[in-house]
Amino acid sequence: MTEQNTGTADTGQAATSAYERAGVSIDAGHRAVELMKGAVARTHGPNVLGGLGGFGGLFRAAFGEMHEPVLVASTDGVGTKTKVAVKVGRYGGLGHDIVNHCVNDILVQGARPLFFLDYVAMGKLRPEAVAEVVTGAAQACEALGVALLGGETAEMPGVYVEGELDIVGTIVGVVDRPRLISGQRIQAGDCVIALPSAGLHTNGFSLARMALDDLDWHKARTDLGGQTLAEVLPVPHRAYLAAFDALEKAEIEIRGMAHITGGGLIDNPPRVFPEGIGMQIDTASWTVPPVFELIVQRAQVSRAEAFRALNMGVGFLFIVPAEQLQRALETLRAAGETPWQIGEMVRGQGVTFSGQSGPALD
């Protein structure tokens, strides 16, 4: 990556040994970089200048035919999903999680991702685990055409509990200002299309762990369709960029989008609503996946709390004019998605629910 927070200006064996006695291994940091650099390099196209090891990543701005390019940036983390990775001993999915989460966040405004930077920190550096995370991030970047430009690997004993880790990502994308999607064109009568999540994605894991920690995560469960918790919980966050591209290519007017993260279907959609417009969601339009029902049952939470803490099987929303609904659904199906109409825009505010499994919000 661009920098390793595992070294100092000291030189000599004595200084290195003292630093290691303090809990920081410079050599472990170098080993982590060696293990990941091939995967990172594969994300570098002609706009990336220089390689790994510099103090800053260099990206040549080339915005083609854009009239007024606007940069869109976001920083996020994967929360306590890191503890799930530690428990099952698999880390690569976390790299996919953080990249896809960040890509979806800027996609809501119509931005295409340019480059990504990661931060991985541990109390005691485990090069193989760090390399697994960053390699996963590089694979996700490569699949989406994003440059993994750099990042930070930090070893900080006394700050992070040994054996645990923290992951943060920053993404920068671009959109031509005339094509910026702000939600201001949304009208009552517009239709809301949902795309499924792959699971919990990167939110709700504190609740999930409280509910599920005492179960055998490696036992096949009939209420999970024969899968184990160790298989279901680490499933990576999905990216919805290809679905967006398909709708754009079909010239569907996308009036608004929502990425369903922390805050669920209750708090996220209103972030793009214009004044005086709300959303009505029909909870009978989809079947909540079994893992969410298991968490709700064992945590003994209300439906309202569940729909705020968890995505309940919904990963992303597109808001389109009613007259374009059927063509939008057909376009998404042709792109390999399984979309459905989850609701419509109405006069009012916030999100209301209909259907037998809807949360009581009053």
C-alpha positions as YAML, in Angstrom:
chain: A
units: angstrom
residues:
- id: 1
  name: MET
  ca: [0.00, 0.00, 0.00]
- id: 2
  name: THR
  ca: [1.11, 3.59, -0.04]
- id: 3
  name: GLU
  ca: [2.30, 3.50, 3.55]
- id: 4
  name: GLN
  ca: [2.84, 1.04, 6.38]
- id: 5
  name: ASN
  ca: [2.35, 2.28, 9.93]
- id: 6
  name: THR
  ca: [4.79, -0.29, 11.25]
- id: 7
  name: GLY
  ca: [8.10, 1.48, 10.93]
- id: 8
  name: THR
  ca: [10.06, 4.38, 12.40]
- id: 9
  name: ALA
  ca: [13.08, 6.41, 11.43]
- id: 10
  name: ASP
  ca: [15.22, 4.25, 13.72]
- id: 11
  name: THR
  ca: [17.77, 1.96, 12.15]
- id: 12
  name: GLY
  ca: [19.79, -0.95, 13.38]
- id: 13
  name: GLN
  ca: [19.01, -4.31, 14.95]
- id: 14
  name: ALA
  ca: [18.80, -2.97, 18.49]
- id: 15
  name: ALA
  ca: [16.15, -0.38, 17.61]
- id: 16
  name: THR
  ca: [14.13, -2.92, 15.64]
- id: 17
  name: SER
  ca: [14.24, -5.41, 18.50]
- id: 18
  name: ALA
  ca: [13.10, -2.75, 20.96]
- id: 19
  name: TYR
  ca: [10.20, -1.84, 18.70]
- id: 20
  name: GLU
  ca: [9.25, -5.50, 18.46]
- id: 21
  name: ARG
  ca: [9.40, -5.81, 22.24]
- id: 22
  name: ALA
  ca: [6.93, -2.90, 22.31]
- id: 23
  name: GLY
  ca: [4.61, -5.01, 20.16]
- id: 24
  name: VAL
  ca: [5.24, -3.72, 16.61]
- id: 25
  name: SER
  ca: [6.91, -5.78, 13.89]
- id: 26
  name: ILE
  ca: [8.23, -3.84, 10.90]
- id: 27
  name: ASP
  ca: [9.04, -7.10, 9.13]
- id: 28
  name: ALA
  ca: [5.46, -8.32, 9.51]
- id: 29
  name: GLY
  ca: [4.27, -5.15, 7.80]
- id: 30
  name: HIS
  ca: [6.66, -5.69, 4.91]
- id: 31
  name: ARG
  ca: [5.54, -9.31, 4.61]
- id: 32
  name: ALA
  ca: [1.89, -8.24, 4.43]
- id: 33
  name: VAL
  ca: [2.71, -5.88, 1.55]
- id: 34
  name: GLU
  ca: [4.60, -8.60, -0.30]
- id: 35
  name: LEU
  ca: [1.64, -10.98, 0.03]
- id: 36
  name: MET
  ca: [-0.90, -8.49, -1.31]
- id: 37
  name: LYS
  ca: [0.96, -6.43, -3.89]
- id: 38
  name: GLY
  ca: [0.27, -8.68, -6.88]
- id: 39
  name: ALA
  ca: [-3.49, -8.52, -6.36]
- id: 40
  name: VAL
  ca: [-3.35, -4.75, -5.85]
- id: 41
  name: ALA
  ca: [-1.26, -4.18, -8.97]
- id: 42
  name: ARG
  ca: [-3.91, -5.92, -11.10]
- id: 43
  name: THR
  ca: [-6.35, -3.10, -10.29]
- id: 44
  name: HIS
  ca: [-4.01, -0.45, -11.74]
- id: 45
  name: GLY
  ca: [-4.97, 0.80, -15.18]
- id: 46
  name: PRO
  ca: [-3.34, 3.56, -17.24]
- id: 47
  name: ASN
  ca: [-4.69, 6.30, -14.95]
- id: 48
  name: VAL
  ca: [-2.65, 5.06, -11.97]
- id: 49
  name: LEU
  ca: [0.80, 6.63, -11.89]
- id: 50
  name: GLY
  ca: [3.51, 4.92, -9.85]
- id: 51
  name: GLY
  ca: [3.25, 1.73, -7.83]
- id: 52
  name: LEU
  ca: [3.10, 0.61, -4.23]
- id: 53
  name: GLY
  ca: [5.28, 2.12, -1.53]
- id: 54
  name: GLY
  ca: [4.95, 5.84, -2.15]
- id: 55
  name: PHE
  ca: [3.70, 8.32, 0.40]
- id: 56
  name: GLY
  ca: [0.62, 9.00, -1.71]
- id: 57
  name: GLY
  ca: [-1.23, 7.29, -4.55]
- id: 58
  name: LEU
  ca: [-1.29, 9.05, -7.90]
- id: 59
  name: PHE
  ca: [-4.36, 8.98, -10.16]
- id: 60
  name: ARG
  ca: [-4.55, 10.87, -13.44]
- id: 61
  name: ALA
  ca: [-7.90, 12.64, -13.77]
- id: 62
  name: ALA
  ca: [-9.39, 11.71, -17.14]
- id: 63
  name: PHE
  ca: [-13.12, 12.42, -17.31]
- id: 64
  name: GLY
  ca: [-13.77, 11.99, -21.03]
- id: 65
  name: GLU
  ca: [-16.76, 13.93, -22.36]
- id: 66
  name: MET
  ca: [-18.04, 15.18, -19.01]
- id: 67
  name: HIS
  ca: [-19.12, 18.84, -19.05]
- id: 68
  name: GLU
  ca: [-18.82, 19.48, -15.31]
- id: 69
  name: PRO
  ca: [-17.26, 16.54, -13.48]
- id: 70
  name: VAL
  ca: [-18.14, 16.33, -9.78]
- id: 71
  name: LEU
  ca: [-16.08, 14.17, -7.43]
- id: 72
  name: VAL
  ca: [-18.08, 12.10, -4.95]
- id: 73
  name: ALA
  ca: [-16.30, 10.58, -1.94]
- id: 74
  name: SER
  ca: [-17.28, 8.31, 0.92]
- id: 75
  name: THR
  ca: [-15.62, 6.61, 3.88]
- id: 76
  name: ASP
  ca: [-17.08, 3.65, 5.74]
- id: 77
  name: GLY
  ca: [-16.25, 0.52, 7.69]
- id: 78
  name: VAL
  ca: [-17.52, -3.04, 8.06]
- id: 79
  name: GLY
  ca: [-18.40, -2.72, 11.75]
- id: 80
  name: THR
  ca: [-18.32, -5.81, 13.93]
- id: 81
  name: LYS
  ca: [-18.51, -8.15, 10.95]
- id: 82
  name: THR
  ca: [-14.78, -8.35, 11.60]
- id: 83
  name: LYS
  ca: [-15.57, -10.46, 14.68]
- id: 84
  name: VAL
  ca: [-17.49, -12.90, 12.49]
- id: 85
  name: ALA
  ca: [-14.44, -13.23, 10.23]
- id: 86
  name: VAL
  ca: [-12.21, -13.87, 13.23]
- id: 87
  name: LYS
  ca: [-14.61, -16.50, 14.58]
- id: 88
  name: VAL
  ca: [-14.82, -18.44, 11.30]
- id: 89
  name: GLY
  ca: [-11.17, -17.80, 10.33]
- id: 90
  name: ARG
  ca: [-11.90, -16.29, 6.90]
- id: 91
  name: TYR
  ca: [-10.96, -12.71, 6.06]
- id: 92
  name: GLY
  ca: [-11.14, -12.26, 2.30]
- id: 93
  name: GLY
  ca: [-14.86, -11.51, 2.32]
- id: 94
  name: LEU
  ca: [-14.23, -8.40, 4.42]
- id: 95
  name: GLY
  ca: [-12.27, -6.88, 1.54]
- id: 96
  name: HIS
  ca: [-15.22, -7.44, -0.80]
- id: 97
  name: ASP
  ca: [-17.54, -6.03, 1.87]
- id: 98
  name: ILE
  ca: [-15.80, -2.71, 2.26]
- id: 99
  name: VAL
  ca: [-15.28, -2.09, -1.47]
- id: 100
  name: ASN
  ca: [-18.82, -2.98, -2.48]
- id: 101
  name: HIS
  ca: [-20.33, -1.02, 0.41]
- id: 102
  name: CYS
  ca: [-18.43, 2.11, -0.57]
- id: 103
  name: VAL
  ca: [-19.20, 1.71, -4.28]
- id: 104
  name: ASN
  ca: [-22.93, 1.45, -3.50]
- id: 105
  name: ASP
  ca: [-22.84, 4.55, -1.32]
- id: 106
  name: ILE
  ca: [-21.56, 6.82, -4.08]
- id: 107
  name: LEU
  ca: [-23.67, 5.04, -6.70]
- id: 108
  name: VAL
  ca: [-26.78, 6.49, -5.02]
- id: 109
  name: GLN
  ca: [-25.80, 9.87, -6.51]
- id: 110
  name: GLY
  ca: [-24.97, 8.36, -9.89]
- id: 111
  name: ALA
  ca: [-21.20, 8.39, -9.42]
- id: 112
  name: ARG
  ca: [-18.89, 5.85, -11.00]
- id: 113
  name: PRO
  ca: [-15.97, 4.77, -8.80]
- id: 114
  name: LEU
  ca: [-12.45, 5.85, -9.73]
- id: 115
  name: PHE
  ca: [-10.17, 4.68, -6.91]
- id: 116
  name: PHE
  ca: [-10.30, 3.14, -3.46]
- id: 117
  name: LEU
  ca: [-8.06, 3.24, -0.39]
- id: 118
  name: ASP
  ca: [-8.16, 0.87, 2.57]
- id: 119
  name: TYR
  ca: [-7.17, 0.93, 6.23]
- id: 120
  name: VAL
  ca: [-6.54, -2.34, 8.07]
- id: 121
  name: ALA
  ca: [-5.47, -2.27, 11.72]
- id: 122
  name: MET
  ca: [-4.64, -4.95, 14.28]
- id: 123
  name: GLY
  ca: [-3.20, -5.09, 17.77]
- id: 124
  name: LYS
  ca: [-0.61, -7.63, 16.60]
- id: 125
  name: LEU
  ca: [-0.11, -7.81, 12.87]
- id: 126
  name: ARG
  ca: [-0.89, -11.10, 11.16]
- id: 127
  name: PRO
  ca: [0.44, -10.67, 7.62]
- id: 128
  name: GLU
  ca: [-1.59, -13.51, 6.14]
- id: 129
  name: ALA
  ca: [-4.87, -12.16, 7.54]
- id: 130
  name: VAL
  ca: [-4.12, -8.61, 6.36]
- id: 131
  name: ALA
  ca: [-3.12, -9.88, 2.93]
- id: 132
  name: GLU
  ca: [-6.34, -11.92, 2.72]
- id: 133
  name: VAL
  ca: [-8.42, -8.80, 3.45]
- id: 134
  name: VAL
  ca: [-6.59, -6.61, 0.96]
- id: 135
  name: THR
  ca: [-6.54, -9.31, -1.71]
- id: 136
  name: GLY
  ca: [-10.32, -9.58, -1.31]
- id: 137
  name: ALA
  ca: [-10.58, -5.81, -1.69]
- id: 138
  name: ALA
  ca: [-8.37, -5.94, -4.79]
- id: 139
  name: GLN
  ca: [-10.53, -8.68, -6.32]
- id: 140
  name: ALA
  ca: [-13.66, -6.59, -5.74]
- id: 141
  name: CYS
  ca: [-11.95, -3.51, -7.20]
- id: 142
  name: GLU
  ca: [-10.78, -5.45, -10.25]
- id: 143
  name: ALA
  ca: [-14.30, -6.78, -10.88]
- id: 144
  name: LEU
  ca: [-15.73, -3.24, -10.79]
- id: 145
  name: GLY
  ca: [-12.95, -1.47, -12.68]
- id: 146
  name: VAL
  ca: [-11.75, 0.45, -9.63]
- id: 147
  name: ALA
  ca: [-8.09, 1.19, -8.86]
- id: 148
  name: LEU
  ca: [-6.96, 0.14, -5.39]
- id: 149
  name: LEU
  ca: [-4.69, 3.13, -5.13]
- id: 150
  name: GLY
  ca: [-3.20, 2.69, -1.67]
- id: 151
  name: GLY
  ca: [-3.93, 2.41, 1.99]
- id: 152
  name: GLU
  ca: [-2.59, 1.82, 5.47]
- id: 153
  name: THR
  ca: [-1.72, -1.27, 7.46]
- id: 154
  name: ALA
  ca: [-1.46, -0.35, 11.14]
- id: 155
  name: GLU
  ca: [-0.16, -2.40, 14.03]
- id: 156
  name: MET
  ca: [-1.22, -0.71, 17.27]
- id: 157
  name: PRO
  ca: [-0.84, -2.81, 20.42]
- id: 158
  name: GLY
  ca: [-2.87, -1.47, 23.30]
- id: 159
  name: VAL
  ca: [-5.38, 0.18, 20.98]
- id: 160
  name: TYR
  ca: [-6.79, -2.91, 19.29]
- id: 161
  name: VAL
  ca: [-7.37, -6.18, 21.13]
- id: 162
  name: GLU
  ca: [-4.93, -8.85, 19.96]
- id: 163
  name: GLY
  ca: [-6.59, -11.19, 17.49]
- id: 164
  name: GLU
  ca: [-9.16, -8.59, 16.39]
- id: 165
  name: LEU
  ca: [-8.97, -6.19, 13.46]
- id: 166
  name: ASP
  ca: [-10.58, -3.04, 12.08]
- id: 167
  name: ILE
  ca: [-11.26, -2.23, 8.42]
- id: 168
  name: VAL
  ca: [-12.15, 1.10, 6.83]
- id: 169
  name: GLY
  ca: [-12.38, 2.11, 3.19]
- id: 170
  name: THR
  ca: [-12.45, 5.39, 1.29]
- id: 171
  name: ILE
  ca: [-13.68, 5.70, -2.27]
- id: 172
  name: VAL
  ca: [-13.65, 8.55, -4.78]
- id: 173
  name: GLY
  ca: [-15.88, 8.55, -7.82]
- id: 174
  name: VAL
  ca: [-17.10, 11.00, -10.44]
- id: 175
  name: VAL
  ca: [-20.38, 12.04, -12.04]
- id: 176
  name: ASP
  ca: [-21.16, 14.69, -14.62]
- id: 177
  name: ARG
  ca: [-23.18, 17.35, -12.80]
- id: 178
  name: PRO
  ca: [-26.10, 17.26, -15.27]
- id: 179
  name: ARG
  ca: [-26.41, 13.50, -14.51]
- id: 180
  name: LEU
  ca: [-26.17, 13.86, -10.72]
- id: 181
  name: ILE
  ca: [-29.04, 11.97, -9.04]
- id: 182
  name: SER
  ca: [-30.23, 13.90, -5.99]
- id: 183
  name: GLY
  ca: [-33.76, 12.56, -5.58]
- id: 184
  name: GLN
  ca: [-35.30, 15.95, -6.27]
- id: 185
  name: ARG
  ca: [-37.15, 14.60, -9.36]
- id: 186
  name: ILE
  ca: [-38.99, 11.97, -7.29]
- id: 187
  name: GLN
  ca: [-42.79, 12.35, -7.47]
- id: 188
  name: ALA
  ca: [-45.79, 10.74, -5.84]
- id: 189
  name: GLY
  ca: [-46.79, 7.79, -8.03]
- id: 190
  name: ASP
  ca: [-43.21, 6.76, -8.88]
- id: 191
  name: CYS
  ca: [-42.47, 3.07, -8.40]
- id: 192
  name: VAL
  ca: [-39.85, 1.57, -6.12]
- id: 193
  name: ILE
  ca: [-37.83, -1.43, -7.34]
- id: 194
  name: ALA
  ca: [-35.87, -3.54, -4.87]
- id: 195
  name: LEU
  ca: [-32.85, -5.74, -5.43]
- id: 196
  name: PRO
  ca: [-32.02, -8.44, -2.88]
- id: 197
  name: SER
  ca: [-29.16, -8.32, -0.44]
- id: 198
  name: ALA
  ca: [-26.79, -11.29, -0.18]
- id: 199
  name: GLY
  ca: [-27.34, -11.46, 3.58]
- id: 200
  name: LEU
  ca: [-26.62, -9.04, 6.40]
- id: 201
  name: HIS
  ca: [-24.07, -7.23, 4.21]
- id: 202
  name: THR
  ca: [-22.10, -5.04, 6.65]
- id: 203
  name: ASN
  ca: [-24.71, -3.96, 9.20]
- id: 204
  name: GLY
  ca: [-26.53, -5.49, 12.16]
- id: 205
  name: PHE
  ca: [-23.77, -7.81, 13.30]
- id: 206
  name: SER
  ca: [-23.76, -6.63, 16.91]
- id: 207
  name: LEU
  ca: [-27.42, -7.68, 17.13]
- id: 208
  name: ALA
  ca: [-26.76, -10.87, 15.18]
- id: 209
  name: ARG
  ca: [-23.86, -11.91, 17.39]
- id: 210
  name: MET
  ca: [-25.87, -11.24, 20.55]
- id: 211
  name: ALA
  ca: [-28.63, -13.46, 19.18]
- id: 212
  name: LEU
  ca: [-26.52, -16.23, 17.66]
- id: 213
  name: ASP
  ca: [-23.19, -16.44, 19.50]
- id: 214
  name: ASP
  ca: [-24.23, -19.34, 21.73]
- id: 215
  name: LEU
  ca: [-25.27, -21.53, 18.78]
- id: 216
  name: ASP
  ca: [-23.04, -24.02, 16.96]
- id: 217
  name: TRP
  ca: [-21.99, -22.01, 13.89]
- id: 218
  name: HIS
  ca: [-20.71, -25.12, 12.10]
- id: 219
  name: LYS
  ca: [-23.87, -27.19, 12.41]
- id: 220
  name: ALA
  ca: [-26.17, -27.42, 9.40]
- id: 221
  name: ARG
  ca: [-29.53, -25.89, 10.29]
- id: 222
  name: THR
  ca: [-32.89, -26.77, 8.76]
- id: 223
  name: ASP
  ca: [-34.10, -23.20, 9.40]
- id: 224
  name: LEU
  ca: [-31.24, -21.99, 7.15]
- id: 225
  name: GLY
  ca: [-31.99, -24.44, 4.36]
- id: 226
  name: GLY
  ca: [-29.26, -26.84, 5.46]
- id: 227
  name: GLN
  ca: [-26.55, -24.17, 5.65]
- id: 228
  name: THR
  ca: [-24.47, -23.27, 8.67]
- id: 229
  name: LEU
  ca: [-24.13, -19.89, 10.35]
- id: 230
  name: ALA
  ca: [-20.43, -20.00, 9.43]
- id: 231
  name: GLU
  ca: [-21.52, -20.13, 5.79]
- id: 232
  name: VAL
  ca: [-24.37, -17.61, 5.92]
- id: 233
  name: LEU
  ca: [-23.05, -14.78, 8.11]
- id: 234
  name: PRO
  ca: [-19.75, -14.00, 6.29]
- id: 235
  name: VAL
  ca: [-21.35, -13.77, 2.80]
- id: 236
  name: PRO
  ca: [-19.98, -10.53, 1.28]
- id: 237
  name: HIS
  ca: [-21.87, -7.34, 0.60]
- id: 238
  name: ARG
  ca: [-23.20, -7.11, -2.98]
- id: 239
  name: ALA
  ca: [-22.36, -4.35, -5.45]
- id: 240
  name: TYR
  ca: [-25.18, -2.88, -7.56]
- id: 241
  name: LEU
  ca: [-23.13, -0.99, -10.14]
- id: 242
  name: ALA
  ca: [-23.92, -3.45, -12.96]
- id: 243
  name: ALA
  ca: [-27.67, -3.11, -12.31]
- id: 244
  name: PHE
  ca: [-27.36, 0.67, -12.47]
- id: 245
  name: ASP
  ca: [-25.39, 0.42, -15.73]
- id: 246
  name: ALA
  ca: [-28.07, -1.81, -17.25]
- id: 247
  name: LEU
  ca: [-30.83, 0.68, -16.42]
- id: 248
  name: GLU
  ca: [-28.79, 3.59, -17.75]
- id: 249
  name: LYS
  ca: [-28.04, 1.75, -20.99]
- id: 250
  name: ALA
  ca: [-31.76, 1.06, -21.40]
- id: 251
  name: GLU
  ca: [-32.40, 4.79, -20.87]
- id: 252
  name: ILE
  ca: [-34.57, 4.20, -17.82]
- id: 253
  name: GLU
  ca: [-35.01, 7.43, -15.85]
- id: 254
  name: ILE
  ca: [-33.62, 6.74, -12.40]
- id: 255
  name: ARG
  ca: [-35.10, 9.42, -10.17]
- id: 256
  name: GLY
  ca: [-33.58, 8.20, -6.92]
- id: 257
  name: MET
  ca: [-31.74, 5.34, -5.25]
- id: 258
  name: ALA
  ca: [-31.16, 4.10, -1.73]
- id: 259
  name: HIS
  ca: [-28.46, 1.81, -0.37]
- id: 260
  name: ILE
  ca: [-29.97, -0.17, 2.53]
- id: 261
  name: THR
  ca: [-27.30, -0.14, 5.22]
- id: 262
  name: GLY
  ca: [-27.43, 0.76, 8.93]
- id: 263
  name: GLY
  ca: [-30.88, 2.19, 9.58]
- id: 264
  name: GLY
  ca: [-32.46, -0.36, 7.25]
- id: 265
  name: LEU
  ca: [-35.58, 0.36, 5.23]
- id: 266
  name: ILE
  ca: [-36.77, 2.90, 7.78]
- id: 267
  name: ASP
  ca: [-33.90, 5.40, 7.90]
- id: 268
  name: ASN
  ca: [-32.10, 5.05, 4.56]
- id: 269
  name: PRO
  ca: [-34.71, 5.78, 1.83]
- id: 270
  name: PRO
  ca: [-35.80, 9.16, 3.27]
- id: 271
  name: ARG
  ca: [-32.28, 10.49, 2.79]
- id: 272
  name: VAL
  ca: [-33.15, 11.05, -0.89]
- id: 273
  name: PHE
  ca: [-36.81, 12.14, -0.60]
- id: 274
  name: PRO
  ca: [-37.83, 15.65, -1.66]
- id: 275
  name: GLU
  ca: [-40.01, 17.66, 0.73]
- id: 276
  name: GLY
  ca: [-43.54, 16.34, 1.05]
- id: 277
  name: ILE
  ca: [-42.86, 12.92, -0.49]
- id: 278
  name: GLY
  ca: [-42.76, 9.59, 1.33]
- id: 279
  name: MET
  ca: [-42.50, 5.91, 0.45]
- id: 280
  name: GLN
  ca: [-44.95, 3.10, 1.07]
- id: 281
  name: ILE
  ca: [-43.42, -0.37, 1.20]
- id: 282
  name: ASP
  ca: [-45.40, -3.58, 0.82]
- id: 283
  name: THR
  ca: [-43.76, -6.17, 3.07]
- id: 284
  name: ALA
  ca: [-45.85, -8.89, 1.40]
- id: 285
  name: SER
  ca: [-43.89, -8.30, -1.82]
- id: 286
  name: TRP
  ca: [-40.93, -10.41, -0.69]
- id: 287
  name: THR
  ca: [-40.04, -13.20, 1.71]
- id: 288
  name: VAL
  ca: [-37.62, -12.17, 4.44]
- id: 289
  name: PRO
  ca: [-34.63, -14.57, 4.27]
- id: 290
  name: PRO
  ca: [-34.42, -17.15, 7.09]
- id: 291
  name: VAL
  ca: [-31.28, -15.74, 8.75]
- id: 292
  name: PHE
  ca: [-33.10, -12.49, 9.53]
- id: 293
  name: GLU
  ca: [-36.08, -14.32, 11.00]
- id: 294
  name: LEU
  ca: [-33.71, -16.38, 13.14]
- id: 295
  name: ILE
  ca: [-32.03, -13.24, 14.48]
- id: 296
  name: VAL
  ca: [-35.37, -11.52, 15.15]
- id: 297
  name: GLN
  ca: [-36.70, -14.58, 16.97]
- id: 298
  name: ARG
  ca: [-33.66, -15.21, 19.14]
- id: 299
  name: ALA
  ca: [-32.97, -11.53, 19.90]
- id: 300
  name: GLN
  ca: [-36.68, -11.00, 20.69]
- id: 301
  name: VAL
  ca: [-36.72, -7.63, 18.93]
- id: 302
  name: SER
  ca: [-39.79, -5.88, 17.54]
- id: 303
  name: ARG
  ca: [-40.36, -5.75, 13.79]
- id: 304
  name: ALA
  ca: [-39.75, -2.00, 13.92]
- id: 305
  name: GLU
  ca: [-36.33, -2.50, 15.49]
- id: 306
  name: ALA
  ca: [-35.51, -5.32, 13.06]
- id: 307
  name: PHE
  ca: [-36.36, -3.18, 10.02]
- id: 308
  name: ARG
  ca: [-34.08, -0.46, 11.36]
- id: 309
  name: ALA
  ca: [-31.11, -2.62, 12.44]
- id: 310
  name: LEU
  ca: [-31.14, -5.09, 9.52]
- id: 311
  name: ASN
  ca: [-31.71, -4.87, 5.78]
- id: 312
  name: MET
  ca: [-34.23, -7.77, 5.99]
- id: 313
  name: GLY
  ca: [-33.16, -9.08, 2.59]
- id: 314
  name: VAL
  ca: [-33.30, -5.79, 0.67]
- id: 315
  name: GLY
  ca: [-29.97, -4.40, -0.54]
- id: 316
  name: PHE
  ca: [-30.75, -1.52, -2.90]
- id: 317
  name: LEU
  ca: [-33.71, 0.51, -4.20]
- id: 318
  name: PHE
  ca: [-34.31, 2.21, -7.55]
- id: 319
  name: ILE
  ca: [-37.08, 4.79, -7.90]
- id: 320
  name: VAL
  ca: [-38.42, 5.10, -11.46]
- id: 321
  name: PRO
  ca: [-41.47, 6.62, -13.20]
- id: 322
  name: ALA
  ca: [-44.52, 4.33, -13.11]
- id: 323
  name: GLU
  ca: [-44.69, 4.16, -16.91]
- id: 324
  name: GLN
  ca: [-41.15, 2.74, -17.03]
- id: 325
  name: LEU
  ca: [-41.62, 0.14, -14.28]
- id: 326
  name: GLN
  ca: [-42.14, -2.94, -16.46]
- id: 327
  name: ARG
  ca: [-39.28, -2.11, -18.82]
- id: 328
  name: ALA
  ca: [-37.00, -1.47, -15.82]
- id: 329
  name: LEU
  ca: [-37.91, -4.84, -14.29]
- id: 330
  name: GLU
  ca: [-37.30, -6.62, -17.61]
- id: 331
  name: THR
  ca: [-33.96, -4.84, -18.04]
- id: 332
  name: LEU
  ca: [-32.79, -5.88, -14.58]
- id: 333
  name: ARG
  ca: [-33.87, -9.49, -15.11]
- id: 334
  name: ALA
  ca: [-31.97, -9.57, -18.40]
- id: 335
  name: ALA
  ca: [-28.91, -8.34, -16.45]
- id: 336
  name: GLY
  ca: [-29.15, -11.35, -14.13]
- id: 337
  name: GLU
  ca: [-30.95, -9.63, -11.25]
- id: 338
  name: THR
  ca: [-34.09, -10.72, -9.39]
- id: 339
  name: PRO
  ca: [-35.91, -7.41, -8.96]
- id: 340
  name: TRP
  ca: [-39.40, -6.79, -7.66]
- id: 341
  name: GLN
  ca: [-41.66, -3.82, -7.07]
- id: 342
  name: ILE
  ca: [-41.47, -3.25, -3.34]
- id: 343
  name: GLY
  ca: [-43.59, -0.12, -3.14]
- id: 344
  name: GLU
  ca: [-44.39, 3.33, -4.45]
- id: 345
  name: MET
  ca: [-43.81, 6.96, -3.67]
- id: 346
  name: VAL
  ca: [-46.68, 8.79, -1.99]
- id: 347
  name: ARG
  ca: [-47.48, 12.21, -0.59]
- id: 348
  name: GLY
  ca: [-46.34, 12.41, 3.00]
- id: 349
  name: GLN
  ca: [-43.03, 11.84, 4.70]
- id: 350
  name: GLY
  ca: [-40.79, 8.98, 5.76]
- id: 351
  name: VAL
  ca: [-41.48, 5.31, 5.11]
- id: 352
  name: THR
  ca: [-44.77, 3.57, 5.84]
- id: 353
  name: PHE
  ca: [-45.41, -0.15, 5.60]
- id: 354
  name: SER
  ca: [-48.29, -2.34, 4.50]
- id: 355
  name: GLY
  ca: [-48.47, -6.13, 4.54]
- id: 356
  name: GLN
  ca: [-48.83, -8.65, 7.31]
- id: 357
  name: SER
  ca: [-45.13, -8.69, 8.31]
- id: 358
  name: GLY
  ca: [-44.73, -4.91, 8.33]
- id: 359
  name: PRO
  ca: [-43.29, -3.24, 11.41]
- id: 360
  name: ALA
  ca: [-45.55, -1.23, 13.68]
- id: 361
  name: LEU
  ca: [-43.92, 2.20, 13.73]
- id: 362
  name: ASP
  ca: [-46.44, 4.14, 15.82]
...
